[in-house]
Amino acid sequence: MPIFHRSRAFARLALASHSAALVLALVAPGAAQAQAKPAPLTLSEAIGRASAADPAAAAAEARLEAARADLRQAGIRPNPSIGLELENFAGSGAYSLLDRSEATASYQQTFERGGKRAARTDAAAAEIEAVRLRQAVRRLDLIKAVQVAYAEALAAQADLLIAEARLIAAHRSQADISRRVRSARDPLFAGTRAETLTAQADIARDQARQAAIDARAELARHWGGAPDFTLDLETFFKASEAQTAPAQETTDLALLVAVRDVTEARVRVERARQVADPTLKAGLRYFGDGSEVAFVVGGTFPLQRYDTNKAGVERALAERNAAEADIAAARLAREREITRLTARIVASALESERIRAEVIPAAIRTVELVRDGFNRGGFQYFDVTEAERALADARARRVSVLRQHHLDQAALDRLSDRHAGLIPTPVAERR
């Protein structure tokens, strides 16, 4: 049986069960979502699931523990050494007998000068802070990825609503044209055309449904789960004003400062290496001829004739200057990006609200008037499809604007550390 012969019964059922809900969801989504039975997955819950299942957390904790071990190692003094020397224990003539041999047992210790150990421990401590902040930055990047995936899933769900509304409108129009064809008020090709448009709308609805499933699956991959959850579209259709970025240093800037501190500590390490370290030695010497013992002392002091570590200091200074430049550049780039995102968020919120309050109600009223006129013979079927297309385009435009609005908000949240409180405390810091 052709589709347009079955369309009347389908249209009555579809209109009765879906039309009101779709109109409320696209114009006033809060009222439509109030009847949702399953508890929807919130953004905070999605972030919590992703953080708990983060596969890179163990590696980050291991790096932090490695940095702490490096600090413990940096504070250790150089090992002493013991020596044993035998002289005149074999030879010719008078030295062919062992009783003319001499043995010296000594204890040797190198003494670090120039604050080497303090410089090493300062550098290791600064590296710990840098490792901790790198872990926090990685966590914030994960949160942003989850927030973006959450926004994409909401947008896909909203696109599905629009596709379902298009299908319902197509079935309704097909039912109207079928009545006119049966009463010989329209030619047969009008019914065929309506059947084609309905089939296209049905395909678009199926594609939108699969896209919504894929978007939820992409979100669920962050914690290795299944897309068996619902989303609250009210949070998607509610366009909020841009969140003001905090004045204090963010985690990204704090990381750059920590890197700068590491380079400054390395400058002190390289300068300390310019100071020579003496080695002192003390011991006992045994004389085989007479079985006598004597106390001996000695030492060495390196002559810094060639290697003064000048290039090492210059390299460390250059790295510190580069770190300072990175901080200044990052601050300027952050300010520019915040200004750009804030303007975009404000503009998209305003456009979304105007579409909701002005364009969509007018488009709905136009569809009603054109359809009423079509049923009375005043308009053609083309006028009805054009009016319904304009309504669907307005709704699709609002969804597109809101999608970009939430993506921009995710980027701004990342810049402002808005979700920094959701970062779990590292295990090493809880010990």
Secondary structure as a PSIPRED ss2 file (coil, helix, strand):
# PSIPRED VFORMAT (PSIPRED V4.0)

   1 M C   1.000  0.000  0.000
   2 P C   1.000  0.000  0.000
   3 I H   0.000  1.000  0.000
   4 F H   0.000  1.000  0.000
   5 H H   0.000  1.000  0.000
   6 R H   0.000  1.000  0.000
   7 S H   0.000  1.000  0.000
   8 R H   0.000  1.000  0.000
   9 A H   0.000  1.000  0.000
  10 F H   0.000  1.000  0.000
  11 A H   0.000  1.000  0.000
  12 R H   0.000  1.000  0.000
  13 L H   0.000  1.000  0.000
  14 A H   0.000  1.000  0.000
  15 L H   0.000  1.000  0.000
  16 A H   0.000  1.000  0.000
  17 S H   0.000  1.000  0.000
  18 H H   0.000  1.000  0.000
  19 S H   0.000  1.000  0.000
  20 A H   0.000  1.000  0.000
  21 A H   0.000  1.000  0.000
  22 L H   0.000  1.000  0.000
  23 V H   0.000  1.000  0.000
  24 L H   0.000  1.000  0.000
  25 A H   0.000  1.000  0.000
  26 L H   0.000  1.000  0.000
  27 V H   0.000  1.000  0.000
  28 A C   1.000  0.000  0.000
  29 P H   0.000  1.000  0.000
  30 G H   0.000  1.000  0.000
  31 A H   0.000  1.000  0.000
  32 A H   0.000  1.000  0.000
  33 Q H   0.000  1.000  0.000
  34 A C   1.000  0.000  0.000
  35 Q C   1.000  0.000  0.000
  36 A C   1.000  0.000  0.000
  37 K C   1.000  0.000  0.000
  38 P C   1.000  0.000  0.000
  39 A C   1.000  0.000  0.000
  40 P C   1.000  0.000  0.000
  41 L E   0.000  0.000  1.000
  42 T C   1.000  0.000  0.000
  43 L H   0.000  1.000  0.000
  44 S H   0.000  1.000  0.000
  45 E H   0.000  1.000  0.000
  46 A H   0.000  1.000  0.000
  47 I H   0.000  1.000  0.000
  48 G H   0.000  1.000  0.000
  49 R H   0.000  1.000  0.000
  50 A H   0.000  1.000  0.000
  51 S H   0.000  1.000  0.000
  52 A H   0.000  1.000  0.000
  53 A C   1.000  0.000  0.000
  54 D C   1.000  0.000  0.000
  55 P C   1.000  0.000  0.000
  56 A C   1.000  0.000  0.000
  57 A H   0.000  1.000  0.000
  58 A H   0.000  1.000  0.000
  59 A H   0.000  1.000  0.000
  60 A H   0.000  1.000  0.000
  61 E H   0.000  1.000  0.000
  62 A H   0.000  1.000  0.000
  63 R H   0.000  1.000  0.000
  64 L H   0.000  1.000  0.000
  65 E H   0.000  1.000  0.000
  66 A H   0.000  1.000  0.000
  67 A H   0.000  1.000  0.000
  68 R H   0.000  1.000  0.000
  69 A H   0.000  1.000  0.000
  70 D H   0.000  1.000  0.000
  71 L H   0.000  1.000  0.000
  72 R H   0.000  1.000  0.000
  73 Q H   0.000  1.000  0.000
  74 A H   0.000  1.000  0.000
  75 G C   1.000  0.000  0.000
  76 I C   1.000  0.000  0.000
  77 R C   1.000  0.000  0.000
  78 P C   1.000  0.000  0.000
  79 N C   1.000  0.000  0.000
  80 P C   1.000  0.000  0.000
  81 S E   0.000  0.000  1.000
  82 I E   0.000  0.000  1.000
  83 G E   0.000  0.000  1.000
  84 L E   0.000  0.000  1.000
  85 E E   0.000  0.000  1.000
  86 L E   0.000  0.000  1.000
  87 E E   0.000  0.000  1.000
  88 N C   1.000  0.000  0.000
  89 F C   1.000  0.000  0.000
  90 A C   1.000  0.000  0.000
  91 G C   1.000  0.000  0.000
  92 S C   1.000  0.000  0.000
  93 G H   0.000  1.000  0.000
  94 A H   0.000  1.000  0.000
  95 Y H   0.000  1.000  0.000
  96 S C   1.000  0.000  0.000
  97 L C   1.000  0.000  0.000
  98 L H   0.000  1.000  0.000
  99 D H   0.000  1.000  0.000
 100 R H   0.000  1.000  0.000
 101 S C   1.000  0.000  0.000
 102 E E   0.000  0.000  1.000
 103 A E   0.000  0.000  1.000
 104 T E   0.000  0.000  1.000
 105 A E   0.000  0.000  1.000
 106 S E   0.000  0.000  1.000
 107 Y E   0.000  0.000  1.000
 108 Q E   0.000  0.000  1.000
 109 Q E   0.000  0.000  1.000
 110 T E   0.000  0.000  1.000
 111 F C   1.000  0.000  0.000
 112 E C   1.000  0.000  0.000
 113 R C   1.000  0.000  0.000
 114 G C   1.000  0.000  0.000
 115 G C   1.000  0.000  0.000
 116 K H   0.000  1.000  0.000
 117 R H   0.000  1.000  0.000
 118 A H   0.000  1.000  0.000
 119 A H   0.000  1.000  0.000
 120 R H   0.000  1.000  0.000
 121 T H   0.000  1.000  0.000
 122 D H   0.000  1.000  0.000
 123 A H   0.000  1.000  0.000
 124 A H   0.000  1.000  0.000
 125 A H   0.000  1.000  0.000
 126 A H   0.000  1.000  0.000
 127 E H   0.000  1.000  0.000
 128 I H   0.000  1.000  0.000
 129 E H   0.000  1.000  0.000
 130 A H   0.000  1.000  0.000
 131 V H   0.000  1.000  0.000
 132 R H   0.000  1.000  0.000
 133 L H   0.000  1.000  0.000
 134 R H   0.000  1.000  0.000
 135 Q H   0.000  1.000  0.000
 136 A H   0.000  1.000  0.000
 137 V H   0.000  1.000  0.000
 138 R H   0.000  1.000  0.000
 139 R H   0.000  1.000  0.000
 140 L H   0.000  1.000  0.000
 141 D H   0.000  1.000  0.000
 142 L H   0.000  1.000  0.000
 143 I H   0.000  1.000  0.000
 144 K H   0.000  1.000  0.000
 145 A H   0.000  1.000  0.000
 146 V H   0.000  1.000  0.000
 147 Q H   0.000  1.000  0.000
 148 V H   0.000  1.000  0.000
 149 A H   0.000  1.000  0.000
 150 Y H   0.000  1.000  0.000
 151 A H   0.000  1.000  0.000
 152 E H   0.000  1.000  0.000
 153 A H   0.000  1.000  0.000
 154 L H   0.000  1.000  0.000
 155 A H   0.000  1.000  0.000
 156 A H   0.000  1.000  0.000
 157 Q H   0.000  1.000  0.000
 158 A H   0.000  1.000  0.000
 159 D H   0.000  1.000  0.000
 160 L H   0.000  1.000  0.000
 161 L H   0.000  1.000  0.000
 162 I H   0.000  1.000  0.000
 163 A H   0.000  1.000  0.000
 164 E H   0.000  1.000  0.000
 165 A H   0.000  1.000  0.000
 166 R H   0.000  1.000  0.000
 167 L H   0.000  1.000  0.000
 168 I H   0.000  1.000  0.000
 169 A H   0.000  1.000  0.000
 170 A H   0.000  1.000  0.000
 171 H H   0.000  1.000  0.000
 172 R H   0.000  1.000  0.000
 173 S H   0.000  1.000  0.000
 174 Q H   0.000  1.000  0.000
 175 A H   0.000  1.000  0.000
 176 D H   0.000  1.000  0.000
 177 I H   0.000  1.000  0.000
 178 S H   0.000  1.000  0.000
 179 R H   0.000  1.000  0.000
 180 R H   0.000  1.000  0.000
 181 V H   0.000  1.000  0.000
 182 R H   0.000  1.000  0.000
 183 S C   1.000  0.000  0.000
 184 A C   1.000  0.000  0.000
 185 R C   1.000  0.000  0.000
 186 D C   1.000  0.000  0.000
 187 P C   1.000  0.000  0.000
 188 L H   0.000  1.000  0.000
 189 F H   0.000  1.000  0.000
 190 A H   0.000  1.000  0.000
 191 G H   0.000  1.000  0.000
 192 T H   0.000  1.000  0.000
 193 R H   0.000  1.000  0.000
 194 A H   0.000  1.000  0.000
 195 E H   0.000  1.000  0.000
 196 T H   0.000  1.000  0.000
 197 L H   0.000  1.000  0.000
 198 T H   0.000  1.000  0.000
 199 A H   0.000  1.000  0.000
 200 Q H   0.000  1.000  0.000
 201 A H   0.000  1.000  0.000
 202 D H   0.000  1.000  0.000
 203 I H   0.000  1.000  0.000
 204 A H   0.000  1.000  0.000
 205 R H   0.000  1.000  0.000
 206 D H   0.000  1.000  0.000
 207 Q H   0.000  1.000  0.000
 208 A H   0.000  1.000  0.000
 209 R H   0.000  1.000  0.000
 210 Q H   0.000  1.000  0.000
 211 A H   0.000  1.000  0.000
 212 A H   0.000  1.000  0.000
 213 I H   0.000  1.000  0.000
 214 D H   0.000  1.000  0.000
 215 A H   0.000  1.000  0.000
 216 R H   0.000  1.000  0.000
 217 A H   0.000  1.000  0.000
 218 E H   0.000  1.000  0.000
 219 L H   0.000  1.000  0.000
 220 A H   0.000  1.000  0.000
 221 R C   1.000  0.000  0.000
 222 H C   1.000  0.000  0.000
 223 W C   1.000  0.000  0.000
 224 G C   1.000  0.000  0.000
 225 G C   1.000  0.000  0.000
 226 A C   1.000  0.000  0.000
 227 P C   1.000  0.000  0.000
 228 D C   1.000  0.000  0.000
 229 F C   1.000  0.000  0.000
 230 T C   1.000  0.000  0.000
 231 L E   0.000  0.000  1.000
 232 D C   1.000  0.000  0.000
 233 L H   0.000  1.000  0.000
 234 E H   0.000  1.000  0.000
 235 T H   0.000  1.000  0.000
 236 F H   0.000  1.000  0.000
 237 F H   0.000  1.000  0.000
 238 K C   1.000  0.000  0.000
 239 A C   1.000  0.000  0.000
 240 S C   1.000  0.000  0.000
 241 E C   1.000  0.000  0.000
 242 A C   1.000  0.000  0.000
 243 Q C   1.000  0.000  0.000
 244 T C   1.000  0.000  0.000
 245 A C   1.000  0.000  0.000
 246 P C   1.000  0.000  0.000
 247 A C   1.000  0.000  0.000
 248 Q C   1.000  0.000  0.000
 249 E C   1.000  0.000  0.000
 250 T C   1.000  0.000  0.000
 251 T H   0.000  1.000  0.000
 252 D H   0.000  1.000  0.000
 253 L H   0.000  1.000  0.000
 254 A H   0.000  1.000  0.000
 255 L H   0.000  1.000  0.000
 256 L H   0.000  1.000  0.000
 257 V H   0.000  1.000  0.000
 258 A H   0.000  1.000  0.000
 259 V H   0.000  1.000  0.000
 260 R H   0.000  1.000  0.000
 261 D H   0.000  1.000  0.000
 262 V H   0.000  1.000  0.000
 263 T H   0.000  1.000  0.000
 264 E H   0.000  1.000  0.000
 265 A H   0.000  1.000  0.000
 266 R H   0.000  1.000  0.000
 267 V H   0.000  1.000  0.000
 268 R H   0.000  1.000  0.000
 269 V H   0.000  1.000  0.000
 270 E H   0.000  1.000  0.000
 271 R H   0.000  1.000  0.000
 272 A H   0.000  1.000  0.000
 273 R C   1.000  0.000  0.000
 274 Q C   1.000  0.000  0.000
 275 V C   1.000  0.000  0.000
 276 A C   1.000  0.000  0.000
 277 D C   1.000  0.000  0.000
 278 P C   1.000  0.000  0.000
 279 T E   0.000  0.000  1.000
 280 L E   0.000  0.000  1.000
 281 K E   0.000  0.000  1.000
 282 A E   0.000  0.000  1.000
 283 G E   0.000  0.000  1.000
 284 L E   0.000  0.000  1.000
 285 R E   0.000  0.000  1.000
 286 Y E   0.000  0.000  1.000
 287 F E   0.000  0.000  1.000
 288 G C   1.000  0.000  0.000
 289 D C   1.000  0.000  0.000
 290 G C   1.000  0.000  0.000
 291 S C   1.000  0.000  0.000
 292 E E   0.000  0.000  1.000
 293 V E   0.000  0.000  1.000
 294 A E   0.000  0.000  1.000
 295 F E   0.000  0.000  1.000
 296 V E   0.000  0.000  1.000
 297 V E   0.000  0.000  1.000
 298 G E   0.000  0.000  1.000
 299 G E   0.000  0.000  1.000
 300 T E   0.000  0.000  1.000
 301 F C   1.000  0.000  0.000
 302 P C   1.000  0.000  0.000
 303 L C   1.000  0.000  0.000
 304 Q C   1.000  0.000  0.000
 305 R C   1.000  0.000  0.000
 306 Y C   1.000  0.000  0.000
 307 D C   1.000  0.000  0.000
 308 T C   1.000  0.000  0.000
 309 N C   1.000  0.000  0.000
 310 K H   0.000  1.000  0.000
 311 A H   0.000  1.000  0.000
 312 G H   0.000  1.000  0.000
 313 V H   0.000  1.000  0.000
 314 E H   0.000  1.000  0.000
 315 R H   0.000  1.000  0.000
 316 A H   0.000  1.000  0.000
 317 L H   0.000  1.000  0.000
 318 A H   0.000  1.000  0.000
 319 E H   0.000  1.000  0.000
 320 R H   0.000  1.000  0.000
 321 N H   0.000  1.000  0.000
 322 A H   0.000  1.000  0.000
 323 A H   0.000  1.000  0.000
 324 E H   0.000  1.000  0.000
 325 A H   0.000  1.000  0.000
 326 D H   0.000  1.000  0.000
 327 I H   0.000  1.000  0.000
 328 A H   0.000  1.000  0.000
 329 A H   0.000  1.000  0.000
 330 A H   0.000  1.000  0.000
 331 R H   0.000  1.000  0.000
 332 L H   0.000  1.000  0.000
 333 A H   0.000  1.000  0.000
 334 R H   0.000  1.000  0.000
 335 E H   0.000  1.000  0.000
 336 R H   0.000  1.000  0.000
 337 E H   0.000  1.000  0.000
 338 I H   0.000  1.000  0.000
 339 T H   0.000  1.000  0.000
 340 R H   0.000  1.000  0.000
 341 L H   0.000  1.000  0.000
 342 T H   0.000  1.000  0.000
 343 A H   0.000  1.000  0.000
 344 R H   0.000  1.000  0.000
 345 I H   0.000  1.000  0.000
 346 V H   0.000  1.000  0.000
 347 A H   0.000  1.000  0.000
 348 S H   0.000  1.000  0.000
 349 A H   0.000  1.000  0.000
 350 L H   0.000  1.000  0.000
 351 E H   0.000  1.000  0.000
 352 S H   0.000  1.000  0.000
 353 E H   0.000  1.000  0.000
 354 R H   0.000  1.000  0.000
 355 I H   0.000  1.000  0.000
 356 R H   0.000  1.000  0.000
 357 A H   0.000  1.000  0.000
 358 E H   0.000  1.000  0.000
 359 V H   0.000  1.000  0.000
 360 I H   0.000  1.000  0.000
 361 P H   0.000  1.000  0.000
 362 A H   0.000  1.000  0.000
 363 A H   0.000  1.000  0.000
 364 I H   0.000  1.000  0.000
 365 R H   0.000  1.000  0.000
 366 T H   0.000  1.000  0.000
 367 V H   0.000  1.000  0.000
 368 E H   0.000  1.000  0.000
 369 L H   0.000  1.000  0.000
 370 V H   0.000  1.000  0.000
 371 R H   0.000  1.000  0.000
 372 D H   0.000  1.000  0.000
 373 G H   0.000  1.000  0.000
 374 F H   0.000  1.000  0.000
 375 N H   0.000  1.000  0.000
 376 R C   1.000  0.000  0.000
 377 G C   1.000  0.000  0.000
 378 G C   1.000  0.000  0.000
 379 F C   1.000  0.000  0.000
 380 Q C   1.000  0.000  0.000
 381 Y H   0.000  1.000  0.000
 382 F H   0.000  1.000  0.000
 383 D H   0.000  1.000  0.000
 384 V H   0.000  1.000  0.000
 385 T H   0.000  1.000  0.000
 386 E H   0.000  1.000  0.000
 387 A H   0.000  1.000  0.000
 388 E H   0.000  1.000  0.000
 389 R H   0.000  1.000  0.000
 390 A H   0.000  1.000  0.000
 391 L H   0.000  1.000  0.000
 392 A H   0.000  1.000  0.000
 393 D H   0.000  1.000  0.000
 394 A H   0.000  1.000  0.000
 395 R H   0.000  1.000  0.000
 396 A H   0.000  1.000  0.000
 397 R H   0.000  1.000  0.000
 398 R H   0.000  1.000  0.000
 399 V H   0.000  1.000  0.000
 400 S H   0.000  1.000  0.000
 401 V H   0.000  1.000  0.000
 402 L H   0.000  1.000  0.000
 403 R H   0.000  1.000  0.000
 404 Q H   0.000  1.000  0.000
 405 H H   0.000  1.000  0.000
 406 H H   0.000  1.000  0.000
 407 L H   0.000  1.000  0.000
 408 D H   0.000  1.000  0.000
 409 Q H   0.000  1.000  0.000
 410 A H   0.000  1.000  0.000
 411 A H   0.000  1.000  0.000
 412 L H   0.000  1.000  0.000
 413 D H   0.000  1.000  0.000
 414 R H   0.000  1.000  0.000
 415 L H   0.000  1.000  0.000
 416 S H   0.000  1.000  0.000
 417 D C   1.000  0.000  0.000
 418 R C   1.000  0.000  0.000
 419 H C   1.000  0.000  0.000
 420 A H   0.000  1.000  0.000
 421 G H   0.000  1.000  0.000
 422 L H   0.000  1.000  0.000
 423 I C   1.000  0.000  0.000
 424 P C   1.000  0.000  0.000
 425 T C   1.000  0.000  0.000
 426 P C   1.000  0.000  0.000
 427 V H   0.000  1.000  0.000
 428 A H   0.000  1.000  0.000
 429 E H   0.000  1.000  0.000
 430 R H   0.000  1.000  0.000
 431 R C   1.000  0.000  0.000
